[in-house]
Amino acid sequence: MVNRFLMAAVGAAGFSLAACDVHSSTYLYDEHPRHPVVVEQQPVYGQPGYVYQEPAPIYVREAPPPPPVERIVAAPGPGYVWVPGYYDWHDRWVWRSGHYERPPHQNAVWVPPHTERHGDRVEFRVGVWR
């Protein structure tokens, strides 16, 4: 009798949690499934609440090598934009091949990564959607 009552209560609690409006939170469960832990998600680029911050530059000693020639293939569908390949800094220059992406919002423009020499060091700025 007690087990049926307990199971009905747990089932009703699970149903009421499922009916909650989560907004921008995600429920993660610890080892006790009846005790959800709420983790706030960061706003997504282009959505209300997002504040754009230009990534800080990275300073390195050497400029990247010349980029290889890339072959641009057909877009996988409408709304995709070609993002050209570029060198990225990960304790050394690493080539990232060009690819298609969907812009994060309707008027987004891809600003490619770029380097600028400042005396004996090179300033590297990552590519961003604006």
Steps between C-alpha positions, in 0.01 A plus 500: 500500500774744597704406191205577267446836672871582477515401132193714421655800681833459320318463166297815564815691600672384181200610296495845663874544430448403137225760468721784633611771262881476506578829317880520464586242762590136462428234757787270587441218741736393773500149643157570660261537204238681707740792569565692177797737481427810291785622278456836329588501130687786338304708246559394140647739241226698328233429762362750753728528802820437301769766545770481234857529622790508256742218590832622637793482258767233535864605466747260341856525362443383142245570230310204352628339180329578169159332476459200270273524198148385585232365272158645580227240458127557454304617803310226687181706479350848495613744769853360535805729472851389405748565782850487343771289660739669743790439733409479868745525790528200739861531623579485126316589178233244412313511167119496522344410164233716346142391554139613476313642800161649559543856632378548858251769394360647179744793456811325632829558320805272540813695596789262428792446738791732437852577617686828541871541571594717800879516524634155591159343562188423299148583616248231403126562515257212455220509242158611621146544378378860537 
